[in-house]
């Protein structure tokens, strides 16, 4: 006999897991959530999205005070850095979010089960606590939401002191004089921005010939130029072959991606940020009959059901973008399916954001993807230099780019490089959810003066009739 019985047991309390549990409880399902760590919230709230944004915001304000406020007629005198206070702000932000999830669990009467969850059979889960004691749990449905972990790099041993993952990069005790970031994706660029703003000389080493490979090519090139102006250095088409922690720092060996002479770089800190992989170890997947693909991702059908009856999976452990908001919406969809309703998430309307300054945001297809698919399309672009609010903010870097079907005018993708792009993309996501045309956006009245007017102008530009360019 099981020690406890539930309608739904969710394994993992990250954004996908805790949101799924909350929605299940709202729908009247008796729900428990298993978490192996001491705090709820998973990678995102504890060592990912939330703390990184706290440091990005703080470091951006530091740079603004040092370099840009004078342009607005604001004199602040000598600006100093208190790294301990900045880290305290980060920790306070984490604590507030984690406690918020705890409150929501209590409010919705969700049982929190502390320990490592492992599926032991049909409708059966075993929870092993830190003390080694086990609890058997019965569940009509099981949702795996265990997230992902940093991908290690061969011959580059992470010690979270001199050679760090994104976790260690969030808690460096002092600003390094020099840093190499291995990987030019979302995480690498964000953490590179933080430490560069605080005074480190940062070089980004990327195996591919471009940064943010998932972004539209034109946006990526423009973004790199802006980041170079901010002081970041780039070594593209370059691979890391080894790293050795020394008394004074790290000896990093790199060479051209296609082969060639090796180069040794002596730096204070190396950050490995080459991506993430699903966390599916020791979950009892084989015992339960849950199949995974060649990349370790759990196989699911169109409604997040795995190959095992009664077992579902969401978030980073399955195919698709590794984004917290994707996991959240999948968690809601699964909960509603389990309650006899219908759940849905369109993978083509999941936005992505890089929280550098300026930000990069996108939804839908890139030009490269449309060309590869042989789709005839039109392009409308509008620069922030022609936007009145952007001028008033001294934030004129970047542009908005709208891609629309050449025949139907349906919006196929939107790409924004500029201030507050992550917020601006929301109207574009909504437009695409409703199958809008570029003309639909163009004919929608936008408040003046706002940055979002650039979206309207880019939509007008699809038809060659931008008003302010």
NUDREN-171598 format. One record per residue (C-alpha): residue in three letters; x, y, z. Coordinates in steps of 0.1 Angstrom, whole numbers, plus 5000, padded with zeros to 4 digits. Layout:
<nodes>
node rest: ALA | u: X | v: Y | w: Z
...
</nodes>
This chain:
<nodes>
node rest: UNK | u: 5000 | v: 5000 | w: 5000
node rest: UNK | u: 5012 | v: 5035 | w: 4991
node rest: UNK | u: 5019 | v: 5059 | w: 5020
node rest: UNK | u: 5001 | v: 5087 | w: 5001
node rest: UNK | u: 4976 | v: 5089 | w: 4972
node rest: UNK | u: 4970 | v: 5117 | w: 4947
node rest: UNK | u: 4952 | v: 5124 | w: 4914
node rest: UNK | u: 4984 | v: 5141 | w: 4901
node rest: UNK | u: 5020 | v: 5140 | w: 4912
node rest: UNK | u: 5044 | v: 5164 | w: 4896
node rest: UNK | u: 5082 | v: 5157 | w: 4897
node rest: UNK | u: 5101 | v: 5190 | w: 4898
node rest: UNK | u: 5090 | v: 5224 | w: 4910
node rest: UNK | u: 5105 | v: 5247 | w: 4883
node rest: UNK | u: 5083 | v: 5270 | w: 4863
node rest: UNK | u: 5067 | v: 5241 | w: 4844
node rest: UNK | u: 5063 | v: 5219 | w: 4875
node rest: UNK | u: 5049 | v: 5244 | w: 4900
node rest: UNK | u: 5026 | v: 5260 | w: 4875
node rest: UNK | u: 5013 | v: 5226 | w: 4865
node rest: UNK | u: 5007 | v: 5217 | w: 4901
node rest: UNK | u: 4989 | v: 5250 | w: 4908
node rest: UNK | u: 4966 | v: 5246 | w: 4877
node rest: UNK | u: 4958 | v: 5210 | w: 4887
node rest: UNK | u: 4948 | v: 5221 | w: 4922
node rest: UNK | u: 4927 | v: 5249 | w: 4908
node rest: UNK | u: 4908 | v: 5223 | w: 4887
node rest: UNK | u: 4900 | v: 5202 | w: 4918
node rest: UNK | u: 4927 | v: 5176 | w: 4914
node rest: UNK | u: 4944 | v: 5164 | w: 4946
node rest: UNK | u: 4980 | v: 5173 | w: 4938
node rest: UNK | u: 5015 | v: 5168 | w: 4951
node rest: UNK | u: 5048 | v: 5182 | w: 4939
node rest: UNK | u: 5082 | v: 5165 | w: 4945
node rest: UNK | u: 5113 | v: 5186 | w: 4948
node rest: UNK | u: 5148 | v: 5174 | w: 4956
node rest: UNK | u: 5163 | v: 5208 | w: 4965
node rest: UNK | u: 5157 | v: 5228 | w: 4996
node rest: UNK | u: 5138 | v: 5255 | w: 4978
node rest: UNK | u: 5110 | v: 5255 | w: 4952
node rest: UNK | u: 5113 | v: 5272 | w: 4918
node rest: UNK | u: 5139 | v: 5250 | w: 4901
node rest: UNK | u: 5168 | v: 5264 | w: 4881
node rest: UNK | u: 5148 | v: 5294 | w: 4869
node rest: UNK | u: 5140 | v: 5310 | w: 4902
node rest: UNK | u: 5172 | v: 5299 | w: 4921
node rest: UNK | u: 5201 | v: 5299 | w: 4897
node rest: UNK | u: 5188 | v: 5310 | w: 4863
node rest: UNK | u: 5163 | v: 5334 | w: 4849
node rest: UNK | u: 5155 | v: 5354 | w: 4881
node rest: UNK | u: 5190 | v: 5359 | w: 4896
node rest: UNK | u: 5205 | v: 5366 | w: 4862
node rest: UNK | u: 5179 | v: 5393 | w: 4855
node rest: UNK | u: 5186 | v: 5408 | w: 4889
node rest: UNK | u: 5223 | v: 5412 | w: 4881
node rest: UNK | u: 5216 | v: 5424 | w: 4845
node rest: UNK | u: 5193 | v: 5451 | w: 4858
node rest: UNK | u: 5217 | v: 5461 | w: 4886
node rest: UNK | u: 5247 | v: 5462 | w: 4863
node rest: UNK | u: 5228 | v: 5481 | w: 4836
node rest: UNK | u: 5219 | v: 5508 | w: 4862
node rest: UNK | u: 5256 | v: 5509 | w: 4872
node rest: UNK | u: 5266 | v: 5516 | w: 4836
node rest: UNK | u: 5238 | v: 5541 | w: 4832
node rest: UNK | u: 5249 | v: 5560 | w: 4863
node rest: UNK | u: 5286 | v: 5560 | w: 4852
node rest: UNK | u: 5282 | v: 5567 | w: 4815
node rest: UNK | u: 5247 | v: 5578 | w: 4804
node rest: UNK | u: 5229 | v: 5599 | w: 4831
node rest: UNK | u: 5250 | v: 5629 | w: 4823
node rest: UNK | u: 5234 | v: 5629 | w: 4788
node rest: UNK | u: 5201 | v: 5636 | w: 4804
node rest: UNK | u: 5215 | v: 5664 | w: 4825
node rest: UNK | u: 5218 | v: 5643 | w: 4856
node rest: UNK | u: 5250 | v: 5647 | w: 4876
node rest: UNK | u: 5257 | v: 5620 | w: 4902
node rest: UNK | u: 5293 | v: 5625 | w: 4910
node rest: UNK | u: 5317 | v: 5596 | w: 4914
node rest: UNK | u: 5300 | v: 5563 | w: 4909
node rest: UNK | u: 5312 | v: 5533 | w: 4929
node rest: UNK | u: 5305 | v: 5495 | w: 4928
node rest: UNK | u: 5294 | v: 5476 | w: 4959
node rest: UNK | u: 5294 | v: 5441 | w: 4946
node rest: UNK | u: 5282 | v: 5427 | w: 4979
node rest: UNK | u: 5252 | v: 5449 | w: 4979
node rest: UNK | u: 5244 | v: 5439 | w: 4943
node rest: UNK | u: 5246 | v: 5403 | w: 4952
node rest: UNK | u: 5224 | v: 5410 | w: 4982
node rest: UNK | u: 5198 | v: 5425 | w: 4958
node rest: UNK | u: 5200 | v: 5393 | w: 4937
node rest: UNK | u: 5196 | v: 5370 | w: 4967
node rest: UNK | u: 5166 | v: 5391 | w: 4980
node rest: UNK | u: 5150 | v: 5388 | w: 4946
node rest: UNK | u: 5155 | v: 5350 | w: 4946
node rest: UNK | u: 5141 | v: 5347 | w: 4982
node rest: UNK | u: 5110 | v: 5368 | w: 4973
node rest: UNK | u: 5102 | v: 5346 | w: 4943
node rest: UNK | u: 5108 | v: 5313 | w: 4961
node rest: UNK | u: 5086 | v: 5323 | w: 4991
node rest: UNK | u: 5060 | v: 5334 | w: 4966
node rest: UNK | u: 5058 | v: 5298 | w: 4952
node rest: UNK | u: 5057 | v: 5284 | w: 4987
node rest: UNK | u: 5027 | v: 5307 | w: 4995
node rest: UNK | u: 5009 | v: 5296 | w: 4963
node rest: UNK | u: 5014 | v: 5259 | w: 4972
node rest: UNK | u: 4998 | v: 5266 | w: 5006
node rest: UNK | u: 4970 | v: 5287 | w: 4991
node rest: UNK | u: 4961 | v: 5259 | w: 4966
node rest: UNK | u: 4966 | v: 5231 | w: 4991
node rest: UNK | u: 4994 | v: 5214 | w: 4972
node rest: UNK | u: 5015 | v: 5189 | w: 4991
node rest: UNK | u: 5052 | v: 5195 | w: 4988
node rest: UNK | u: 5072 | v: 5162 | w: 4990
node rest: UNK | u: 5109 | v: 5168 | w: 4997
node rest: UNK | u: 5133 | v: 5144 | w: 4981
node rest: UNK | u: 5142 | v: 5127 | w: 4948
node rest: UNK | u: 5113 | v: 5114 | w: 4929
node rest: UNK | u: 5116 | v: 5081 | w: 4910
node rest: UNK | u: 5088 | v: 5063 | w: 4891
node rest: UNK | u: 5087 | v: 5027 | w: 4903
node rest: UNK | u: 5058 | v: 5013 | w: 4883
node rest: UNK | u: 5024 | v: 5021 | w: 4870
node rest: UNK | u: 5009 | v: 5050 | w: 4890
node rest: UNK | u: 5037 | v: 5046 | w: 4915
node rest: UNK | u: 5064 | v: 5070 | w: 4926
node rest: UNK | u: 5090 | v: 5067 | w: 4954
node rest: UNK | u: 5104 | v: 5098 | w: 4971
node rest: UNK | u: 5138 | v: 5095 | w: 4988
node rest: UNK | u: 5146 | v: 5122 | w: 5013
node rest: UNK | u: 5179 | v: 5137 | w: 5021
node rest: UNK | u: 5180 | v: 5114 | w: 5052
node rest: UNK | u: 5176 | v: 5083 | w: 5029
node rest: UNK | u: 5141 | v: 5076 | w: 5041
node rest: UNK | u: 5116 | v: 5067 | w: 5014
node rest: UNK | u: 5079 | v: 5074 | w: 5009
node rest: UNK | u: 5058 | v: 5055 | w: 4984
node rest: UNK | u: 5032 | v: 5076 | w: 4965
node rest: UNK | u: 5003 | v: 5065 | w: 4943
node rest: UNK | u: 4992 | v: 5088 | w: 4915
node rest: UNK | u: 4966 | v: 5085 | w: 4888
node rest: UNK | u: 4988 | v: 5107 | w: 4866
node rest: UNK | u: 5025 | v: 5116 | w: 4869
node rest: UNK | u: 5040 | v: 5147 | w: 4853
node rest: UNK | u: 5078 | v: 5148 | w: 4848
node rest: UNK | u: 5091 | v: 5184 | w: 4849
node rest: UNK | u: 5127 | v: 5180 | w: 4861
node rest: UNK | u: 5141 | v: 5206 | w: 4837
node rest: UNK | u: 5177 | v: 5207 | w: 4825
node rest: UNK | u: 5213 | v: 5211 | w: 4835
node rest: UNK | u: 5244 | v: 5228 | w: 4820
node rest: UNK | u: 5262 | v: 5208 | w: 4793
node rest: UNK | u: 5298 | v: 5200 | w: 4804
node rest: UNK | u: 5327 | v: 5206 | w: 4780
node rest: UNK | u: 5353 | v: 5178 | w: 4777
node rest: UNK | u: 5386 | v: 5187 | w: 4793
node rest: UNK | u: 5372 | v: 5218 | w: 4809
node rest: UNK | u: 5365 | v: 5207 | w: 4846
node rest: UNK | u: 5340 | v: 5231 | w: 4863
node rest: UNK | u: 5349 | v: 5239 | w: 4899
node rest: UNK | u: 5325 | v: 5269 | w: 4902
node rest: UNK | u: 5354 | v: 5291 | w: 4913
node rest: UNK | u: 5377 | v: 5298 | w: 4884
node rest: UNK | u: 5360 | v: 5276 | w: 4858
node rest: UNK | u: 5323 | v: 5281 | w: 4863
node rest: UNK | u: 5289 | v: 5272 | w: 4849
node rest: UNK | u: 5261 | v: 5298 | w: 4848
node rest: UNK | u: 5254 | v: 5290 | w: 4885
node rest: UNK | u: 5289 | v: 5300 | w: 4896
node rest: UNK | u: 5289 | v: 5330 | w: 4873
node rest: UNK | u: 5260 | v: 5344 | w: 4894
node rest: UNK | u: 5280 | v: 5344 | w: 4926
node rest: UNK | u: 5316 | v: 5355 | w: 4919
node rest: UNK | u: 5330 | v: 5371 | w: 4950
node rest: UNK | u: 5348 | v: 5398 | w: 4930
node rest: UNK | u: 5349 | v: 5412 | w: 4895
node rest: UNK | u: 5376 | v: 5394 | w: 4875
node rest: UNK | u: 5401 | v: 5414 | w: 4855
node rest: UNK | u: 5395 | v: 5390 | w: 4826
node rest: UNK | u: 5369 | v: 5364 | w: 4816
node rest: UNK | u: 5363 | v: 5341 | w: 4787
node rest: UNK | u: 5327 | v: 5330 | w: 4781
node rest: UNK | u: 5325 | v: 5298 | w: 4761
node rest: UNK | u: 5293 | v: 5300 | w: 4741
node rest: UNK | u: 5276 | v: 5328 | w: 4724
node rest: UNK | u: 5240 | v: 5319 | w: 4731
node rest: UNK | u: 5214 | v: 5335 | w: 4754
node rest: UNK | u: 5231 | v: 5326 | w: 4787
node rest: UNK | u: 5267 | v: 5334 | w: 4776
node rest: UNK | u: 5258 | v: 5368 | w: 4762
node rest: UNK | u: 5238 | v: 5378 | w: 4793
node rest: UNK | u: 5264 | v: 5369 | w: 4818
node rest: UNK | u: 5292 | v: 5384 | w: 4796
node rest: UNK | u: 5272 | v: 5416 | w: 4797
node rest: UNK | u: 5269 | v: 5416 | w: 4835
node rest: UNK | u: 5306 | v: 5412 | w: 4842
node rest: UNK | u: 5318 | v: 5434 | w: 4813
node rest: UNK | u: 5297 | v: 5463 | w: 4827
node rest: UNK | u: 5312 | v: 5457 | w: 4861
node rest: UNK | u: 5347 | v: 5460 | w: 4848
node rest: UNK | u: 5359 | v: 5427 | w: 4834
node rest: UNK | u: 5376 | v: 5423 | w: 4801
node rest: UNK | u: 5353 | v: 5397 | w: 4785
node rest: UNK | u: 5359 | v: 5376 | w: 4754
node rest: UNK | u: 5333 | v: 5353 | w: 4740
node rest: UNK | u: 5345 | v: 5321 | w: 4723
node rest: UNK | u: 5319 | v: 5306 | w: 4700
node rest: UNK | u: 5323 | v: 5274 | w: 4679
node rest: UNK | u: 5299 | v: 5286 | w: 4652
node rest: UNK | u: 5306 | v: 5316 | w: 4629
node rest: UNK | u: 5279 | v: 5337 | w: 4645
node rest: UNK | u: 5264 | v: 5344 | w: 4679
node rest: UNK | u: 5228 | v: 5336 | w: 4690
node rest: UNK | u: 5225 | v: 5309 | w: 4663
node rest: UNK | u: 5187 | v: 5306 | w: 4669
node rest: UNK | u: 5181 | v: 5343 | w: 4661
node rest: UNK | u: 5175 | v: 5359 | w: 4627
node rest: UNK | u: 5209 | v: 5363 | w: 4610
node rest: UNK | u: 5206 | v: 5400 | w: 4604
node rest: UNK | u: 5196 | v: 5406 | w: 4640
node rest: UNK | u: 5226 | v: 5385 | w: 4652
node rest: UNK | u: 5251 | v: 5405 | w: 4632
node rest: UNK | u: 5237 | v: 5438 | w: 4643
node rest: UNK | u: 5237 | v: 5427 | w: 4679
node rest: UNK | u: 5273 | v: 5416 | w: 4677
node rest: UNK | u: 5284 | v: 5450 | w: 4664
node rest: UNK | u: 5265 | v: 5468 | w: 4693
node rest: UNK | u: 5280 | v: 5444 | w: 4719
node rest: UNK | u: 5315 | v: 5450 | w: 4704
node rest: UNK | u: 5310 | v: 5488 | w: 4709
node rest: UNK | u: 5301 | v: 5481 | w: 4745
node rest: UNK | u: 5335 | v: 5464 | w: 4749
node rest: UNK | u: 5329 | v: 5427 | w: 4744
node rest: UNK | u: 5353 | v: 5408 | w: 4723
node rest: UNK | u: 5345 | v: 5378 | w: 4701
node rest: UNK | u: 5364 | v: 5348 | w: 4688
node rest: UNK | u: 5340 | v: 5331 | w: 4664
node rest: UNK | u: 5345 | v: 5297 | w: 4646
node rest: UNK | u: 5367 | v: 5288 | w: 4675
node rest: UNK | u: 5367 | v: 5257 | w: 4697
node rest: UNK | u: 5380 | v: 5252 | w: 4733
node rest: UNK | u: 5401 | v: 5221 | w: 4737
node rest: UNK | u: 5411 | v: 5223 | w: 4773
node rest: UNK | u: 5412 | v: 5244 | w: 4804
node rest: UNK | u: 5435 | v: 5242 | w: 4835
node rest: UNK | u: 5429 | v: 5261 | w: 4867
node rest: UNK | u: 5462 | v: 5276 | w: 4879
node rest: UNK | u: 5472 | v: 5295 | w: 4910
node rest: UNK | u: 5465 | v: 5328 | w: 4893
node rest: UNK | u: 5436 | v: 5319 | w: 4870
node rest: UNK | u: 5429 | v: 5296 | w: 4841
node rest: UNK | u: 5450 | v: 5285 | w: 4811
node rest: UNK | u: 5425 | v: 5280 | w: 4783
node rest: UNK | u: 5435 | v: 5264 | w: 4750
node rest: UNK | u: 5416 | v: 5272 | w: 4719
node rest: UNK | u: 5420 | v: 5265 | w: 4682
node rest: UNK | u: 5401 | v: 5272 | w: 4649
node rest: UNK | u: 5369 | v: 5252 | w: 4647
node rest: UNK | u: 5380 | v: 5237 | w: 4614
node rest: UNK | u: 5415 | v: 5229 | w: 4628
node rest: UNK | u: 5447 | v: 5248 | w: 4630
node rest: UNK | u: 5473 | v: 5262 | w: 4654
node rest: UNK | u: 5463 | v: 5262 | w: 4691
node rest: UNK | u: 5463 | v: 5294 | w: 4712
node rest: UNK | u: 5466 | v: 5296 | w: 4750
node rest: UNK | u: 5447 | v: 5323 | w: 4767
node rest: UNK | u: 5455 | v: 5332 | w: 4803
node rest: UNK | u: 5424 | v: 5346 | w: 4821
node rest: UNK | u: 5410 | v: 5349 | w: 4856
node rest: UNK | u: 5377 | v: 5332 | w: 4851
node rest: UNK | u: 5362 | v: 5309 | w: 4824
node rest: UNK | u: 5324 | v: 5305 | w: 4821
node rest: UNK | u: 5311 | v: 5275 | w: 4803
node rest: UNK | u: 5278 | v: 5282 | w: 4787
node rest: UNK | u: 5275 | v: 5260 | w: 4757
node rest: UNK | u: 5239 | v: 5250 | w: 4763
node rest: UNK | u: 5217 | v: 5228 | w: 4785
node rest: UNK | u: 5206 | v: 5191 | w: 4784
node rest: UNK | u: 5175 | v: 5174 | w: 4799
node rest: UNK | u: 5178 | v: 5163 | w: 4835
node rest: UNK | u: 5164 | v: 5127 | w: 4834
node rest: UNK | u: 5189 | v: 5107 | w: 4855
node rest: UNK | u: 5176 | v: 5082 | w: 4880
node rest: UNK | u: 5139 | v: 5090 | w: 4874
node rest: UNK | u: 5129 | v: 5054 | w: 4868
node rest: UNK | u: 5120 | v: 5061 | w: 4832
node rest: UNK | u: 5131 | v: 5027 | w: 4819
node rest: UNK | u: 5112 | v: 5009 | w: 4846
node rest: UNK | u: 5080 | v: 5029 | w: 4837
node rest: UNK | u: 5084 | v: 5023 | w: 4800
node rest: UNK | u: 5091 | v: 5060 | w: 4792
node rest: UNK | u: 5112 | v: 5063 | w: 4760
node rest: UNK | u: 5138 | v: 5090 | w: 4753
node rest: UNK | u: 5153 | v: 5101 | w: 4720
node rest: UNK | u: 5190 | v: 5101 | w: 4711
node rest: UNK | u: 5195 | v: 5135 | w: 4729
node rest: UNK | u: 5180 | v: 5122 | w: 4761
node rest: UNK | u: 5147 | v: 5140 | w: 4757
node rest: UNK | u: 5115 | v: 5123 | w: 4768
node rest: UNK | u: 5094 | v: 5113 | w: 4738
node rest: UNK | u: 5058 | v: 5126 | w: 4739
node rest: UNK | u: 5028 | v: 5128 | w: 4716
node rest: UNK | u: 5010 | v: 5160 | w: 4707
node rest: UNK | u: 4994 | v: 5162 | w: 4742
node rest: UNK | u: 5026 | v: 5157 | w: 4763
node rest: UNK | u: 5018 | v: 5121 | w: 4770
node rest: UNK | u: 5048 | v: 5098 | w: 4771
node rest: UNK | u: 5051 | v: 5062 | w: 4759
node rest: UNK | u: 5040 | v: 5050 | w: 4794
node rest: UNK | u: 5003 | v: 5051 | w: 4804
node rest: UNK | u: 4996 | v: 5079 | w: 4829
node rest: UNK | u: 5030 | v: 5096 | w: 4826
node rest: UNK | u: 5033 | v: 5130 | w: 4810
node rest: UNK | u: 5064 | v: 5153 | w: 4805
node rest: UNK | u: 5068 | v: 5190 | w: 4800
node rest: UNK | u: 5095 | v: 5217 | w: 4797
node rest: UNK | u: 5132 | v: 5212 | w: 4791
node rest: UNK | u: 5130 | v: 5174 | w: 4794
node rest: UNK | u: 5111 | v: 5172 | w: 4761
node rest: UNK | u: 5116 | v: 5184 | w: 4725
node rest: UNK | u: 5114 | v: 5222 | w: 4719
node rest: UNK | u: 5128 | v: 5254 | w: 4731
node rest: UNK | u: 5143 | v: 5253 | w: 4766
node rest: UNK | u: 5124 | v: 5283 | w: 4780
node rest: UNK | u: 5106 | v: 5288 | w: 4813
node rest: UNK | u: 5075 | v: 5303 | w: 4797
node rest: UNK | u: 5072 | v: 5273 | w: 4774
node rest: UNK | u: 5073 | v: 5250 | w: 4804
node rest: UNK | u: 5047 | v: 5271 | w: 4822
node rest: UNK | u: 5022 | v: 5270 | w: 4793
node rest: UNK | u: 5028 | v: 5233 | w: 4788
node rest: UNK | u: 5021 | v: 5228 | w: 4825
node rest: UNK | u: 4988 | v: 5245 | w: 4822
node rest: UNK | u: 4979 | v: 5226 | w: 4791
node rest: UNK | u: 4986 | v: 5192 | w: 4807
node rest: UNK | u: 4967 | v: 5201 | w: 4839
node rest: UNK | u: 4936 | v: 5210 | w: 4818
node rest: UNK | u: 4939 | v: 5178 | w: 4798
node rest: UNK | u: 4941 | v: 5158 | w: 4830
node rest: UNK | u: 4909 | v: 5176 | w: 4842
node rest: UNK | u: 4891 | v: 5165 | w: 4810
node rest: UNK | u: 4895 | v: 5199 | w: 4792
node rest: UNK | u: 4916 | v: 5207 | w: 4762
node rest: UNK | u: 4951 | v: 5221 | w: 4764
node rest: UNK | u: 4970 | v: 5237 | w: 4736
node rest: UNK | u: 5003 | v: 5255 | w: 4729
node rest: UNK | u: 5015 | v: 5266 | w: 4694
node rest: UNK | u: 5053 | v: 5261 | w: 4692
node rest: UNK | u: 5055 | v: 5287 | w: 4665
node rest: UNK | u: 5043 | v: 5315 | w: 4688
node rest: UNK | u: 5066 | v: 5309 | w: 4717
node rest: UNK | u: 5087 | v: 5341 | w: 4720
node rest: UNK | u: 5124 | v: 5341 | w: 4729
node rest: UNK | u: 5143 | v: 5370 | w: 4745
node rest: UNK | u: 5180 | v: 5378 | w: 4751
node rest: UNK | u: 5182 | v: 5402 | w: 4780
node rest: UNK | u: 5212 | v: 5421 | w: 4770
node rest: UNK | u: 5212 | v: 5459 | w: 4764
node rest: UNK | u: 5196 | v: 5464 | w: 4740
node rest: UNK | u: 5174 | v: 5433 | w: 4742
node rest: UNK | u: 5167 | v: 5409 | w: 4714
node rest: UNK | u: 5132 | v: 5393 | w: 4711
node rest: UNK | u: 5117 | v: 5371 | w: 4684
node rest: UNK | u: 5087 | v: 5350 | w: 4676
node rest: UNK | u: 5080 | v: 5328 | w: 4646
node rest: UNK | u: 5103 | v: 5321 | w: 4617
node rest: UNK | u: 5136 | v: 5337 | w: 4608
node rest: UNK | u: 5145 | v: 5348 | w: 4572
node rest: UNK | u: 5169 | v: 5318 | w: 4570
node rest: UNK | u: 5141 | v: 5294 | w: 4580
node rest: UNK | u: 5117 | v: 5308 | w: 4554
node rest: UNK | u: 5143 | v: 5307 | w: 4527
node rest: UNK | u: 5151 | v: 5271 | w: 4535
node rest: UNK | u: 5114 | v: 5262 | w: 4535
node rest: UNK | u: 5109 | v: 5279 | w: 4501
node rest: UNK | u: 5083 | v: 5303 | w: 4514
node rest: UNK | u: 5077 | v: 5335 | w: 4495
node rest: UNK | u: 5077 | v: 5364 | w: 4520
node rest: UNK | u: 5079 | v: 5401 | w: 4524
node rest: UNK | u: 5100 | v: 5421 | w: 4548
node rest: UNK | u: 5092 | v: 5453 | w: 4567
node rest: UNK | u: 5118 | v: 5470 | w: 4588
node rest: UNK | u: 5119 | v: 5501 | w: 4609
node rest: UNK | u: 5148 | v: 5515 | w: 4628
node rest: UNK | u: 5146 | v: 5529 | w: 4664
node rest: UNK | u: 5165 | v: 5560 | w: 4652
node rest: UNK | u: 5133 | v: 5571 | w: 4636
node rest: UNK | u: 5111 | v: 5565 | w: 4667
node rest: UNK | u: 5104 | v: 5596 | w: 4688
node rest: UNK | u: 5103 | v: 5578 | w: 4722
node rest: UNK | u: 5136 | v: 5560 | w: 4714
node rest: UNK | u: 5152 | v: 5593 | w: 4707
node rest: UNK | u: 5139 | v: 5607 | w: 4740
node rest: UNK | u: 5153 | v: 5577 | w: 4758
node rest: UNK | u: 5187 | v: 5578 | w: 4740
node rest: UNK | u: 5179 | v: 5542 | w: 4730
node rest: UNK | u: 5181 | v: 5543 | w: 4692
node rest: UNK | u: 5201 | v: 5511 | w: 4686
node rest: UNK | u: 5183 | v: 5484 | w: 4667
node rest: UNK | u: 5152 | v: 5479 | w: 4646
node rest: UNK | u: 5120 | v: 5460 | w: 4642
node rest: UNK | u: 5116 | v: 5434 | w: 4615
node rest: UNK | u: 5083 | v: 5419 | w: 4604
node rest: UNK | u: 5082 | v: 5389 | w: 4580
node rest: UNK | u: 5049 | v: 5383 | w: 4562
node rest: UNK | u: 5036 | v: 5358 | w: 4536
node rest: UNK | u: 5039 | v: 5374 | w: 4502
node rest: UNK | u: 5005 | v: 5362 | w: 4491
node rest: UNK | u: 4983 | v: 5363 | w: 4522
node rest: UNK | u: 5002 | v: 5389 | w: 4542
node rest: UNK | u: 5000 | v: 5366 | w: 4573
node rest: UNK | u: 5027 | v: 5374 | w: 4599
node rest: UNK | u: 5053 | v: 5346 | w: 4599
node rest: UNK | u: 5078 | v: 5361 | w: 4622
node rest: UNK | u: 5088 | v: 5393 | w: 4641
node rest: UNK | u: 5123 | v: 5401 | w: 4653
node rest: UNK | u: 5132 | v: 5431 | w: 4675
node rest: UNK | u: 5166 | v: 5444 | w: 4685
node rest: UNK | u: 5162 | v: 5473 | w: 4708
node rest: UNK | u: 5153 | v: 5487 | w: 4742
node rest: UNK | u: 5125 | v: 5468 | w: 4759
node rest: UNK | u: 5122 | v: 5443 | w: 4730
node rest: UNK | u: 5111 | v: 5416 | w: 4754
node rest: UNK | u: 5081 | v: 5436 | w: 4764
node rest: UNK | u: 5074 | v: 5448 | w: 4728
node rest: UNK | u: 5073 | v: 5413 | w: 4714
node rest: UNK | u: 5041 | v: 5405 | w: 4733
node rest: UNK | u: 5018 | v: 5422 | w: 4709
node rest: UNK | u: 5034 | v: 5404 | w: 4680
node rest: UNK | u: 5029 | v: 5370 | w: 4697
node rest: UNK | u: 4992 | v: 5379 | w: 4703
node rest: UNK | u: 4989 | v: 5390 | w: 4667
node rest: UNK | u: 5003 | v: 5357 | w: 4654
node rest: UNK | u: 4981 | v: 5337 | w: 4679
node rest: UNK | u: 4951 | v: 5352 | w: 4661
node rest: UNK | u: 4966 | v: 5346 | w: 4626
node rest: UNK | u: 4970 | v: 5384 | w: 4620
node rest: UNK | u: 4983 | v: 5399 | w: 4588
node rest: UNK | u: 5009 | v: 5427 | w: 4587
node rest: UNK | u: 4981 | v: 5450 | w: 4577
node rest: UNK | u: 4962 | v: 5441 | w: 4609
node rest: UNK | u: 4991 | v: 5453 | w: 4630
node rest: UNK | u: 4996 | v: 5484 | w: 4607
node rest: UNK | u: 4959 | v: 5494 | w: 4611
node rest: UNK | u: 4959 | v: 5490 | w: 4649
node rest: UNK | u: 4962 | v: 5523 | w: 4667
node rest: UNK | u: 4993 | v: 5525 | w: 4688
node rest: UNK | u: 4998 | v: 5551 | w: 4716
node rest: UNK | u: 5022 | v: 5579 | w: 4709
node rest: UNK | u: 5050 | v: 5583 | w: 4718
node rest: UNK | u: 5059 | v: 5547 | w: 4725
node rest: UNK | u: 5085 | v: 5522 | w: 4713
node rest: UNK | u: 5058 | v: 5500 | w: 4701
node rest: UNK | u: 5051 | v: 5524 | w: 4673
node rest: UNK | u: 5081 | v: 5509 | w: 4657
node rest: UNK | u: 5062 | v: 5476 | w: 4654
node rest: UNK | u: 5034 | v: 5494 | w: 4636
node rest: UNK | u: 5058 | v: 5511 | w: 4613
node rest: UNK | u: 5076 | v: 5479 | w: 4605
node rest: UNK | u: 5042 | v: 5463 | w: 4597
node rest: UNK | u: 5035 | v: 5493 | w: 4574
node rest: UNK | u: 5069 | v: 5488 | w: 4558
node rest: UNK | u: 5059 | v: 5453 | w: 4547
node rest: UNK | u: 5036 | v: 5471 | w: 4522
node rest: UNK | u: 5062 | v: 5498 | w: 4515
node rest: UNK | u: 5043 | v: 5525 | w: 4533
node rest: UNK | u: 5061 | v: 5533 | w: 4565
node rest: UNK | u: 5051 | v: 5568 | w: 4576
node rest: UNK | u: 5082 | v: 5580 | w: 4595
node rest: UNK | u: 5110 | v: 5567 | w: 4574
</nodes>
